[in-house]
Amino acid sequence: MDEIVAIITETGLPFAYDHFAEGEVPEVPYLLYLNPANNNFAADGAAYFKVNEIHIELYTDHKDLSAEQTVEAVLDRHGIFYSKSETWIESEKLYEVLFF
């Protein structure tokens, strides 16, 4: 996880793992990241190649192409393959762009 923290730090955006503590949510844009699953290659009861799935969530109050491009540039610079989706979260009045 230290490697992903170092990569996310390069965006210059505030971030936290999974969520910010109550009362500590920064102004948008900000990032959340989490490791919801892994898909390790194993044989003979041993993991030979570990593959961690990482989700990076960008939150903004409007469609912020600049913030998206910042995250994309950092991921591209590190050769990290990603897919991207987005959704409007009505209850929070925020856009979520998910890099996974």
C-alpha positions in Angstrom: 0.0 0.0 0.0 2.9 2.4 0.5 3.5 2.4 -3.2 -0.1 3.5 -4.0 0.0 6.2 -1.3 3.2 7.6 -2.9 1.5 7.6 -6.3 -1.7 9.2 -5.1 0.3 11.9 -3.2 1.7 13.0 -6.6 -1.8 14.3 -7.6 -1.5 17.0 -5.0 -5.1 16.3 -3.9 -6.2 15.5 -0.4 -6.9 11.8 0.1 -7.8 9.1 2.6 -8.2 5.4 2.7 -11.9 4.5 2.3 -13.3 7.6 4.0 -12.4 10.7 5.9 -13.1 10.9 9.6 -16.3 12.7 10.5 -15.7 16.4 10.4 -12.4 16.1 8.5 -13.7 16.0 4.9 -11.8 18.5 2.9 -13.1 20.8 0.2 -13.5 19.1 -3.2 -11.8 17.9 -5.2 -10.5 15.0 -3.1 -9.7 11.4 -3.5 -10.5 8.2 -1.6 -8.8 4.9 -2.3 -9.4 1.4 -1.2 -8.4 -2.2 -1.9 -11.7 -4.1 -2.2 -10.3 -7.3 -3.6 -7.4 -9.2 -4.9 -7.0 -11.8 -7.6 -3.8 -13.7 -6.7 -2.3 -16.4 -8.9 -1.8 -19.5 -6.8 -0.7 -23.0 -7.1 0.2 -25.7 -4.6 -1.3 -23.7 -1.8 1.0 -20.6 -2.3 0.4 -17.2 -3.9 3.0 -16.9 -6.7 1.8 -13.6 -8.1 -0.3 -11.2 -6.0 -2.7 -8.8 -7.8 -4.4 -6.2 -5.7 -7.4 -4.4 -7.0 -7.2 -0.7 -6.1 -10.1 1.8 -6.5 -9.4 5.5 -6.7 -12.4 7.7 -6.3 -12.3 11.3 -7.3 -15.0 13.5 -5.8 -16.0 16.9 -7.2 -19.0 19.2 -7.1 -19.0 19.8 -10.8 -17.6 17.9 -13.9 -13.9 18.8 -13.2 -11.9 17.7 -16.3 -8.7 19.2 -14.9 -8.8 17.1 -11.7 -9.6 14.0 -13.8 -6.6 14.7 -16.1 -4.4 15.2 -13.1 -5.2 11.8 -11.7 -4.9 10.2 -15.2 -1.5 11.8 -15.8 -0.1 10.4 -12.6 -1.5 6.9 -13.3 -0.2 7.1 -16.9 3.2 8.2 -15.7 3.5 5.1 -13.5 2.2 2.8 -16.3 -0.9 1.9 -14.3 -3.7 0.5 -16.5 -7.2 1.7 -15.4 -10.8 1.9 -16.5 -13.0 4.8 -15.5 -16.6 5.4 -14.7 -18.6 8.2 -13.2 -21.8 8.9 -11.4 -23.7 11.8 -9.8 -24.4 11.1 -6.1 -27.6 13.1 -5.5 -27.6 12.8 -1.7 -24.1 14.3 -1.5 -24.4 16.6 -4.5 -21.1 15.3 -5.7 -19.7 13.6 -8.9 -17.7 10.5 -8.3 -15.2 9.4 -10.9 -14.0 5.9 -10.2 -10.6 4.8 -11.5 -10.4 1.0 -11.2 
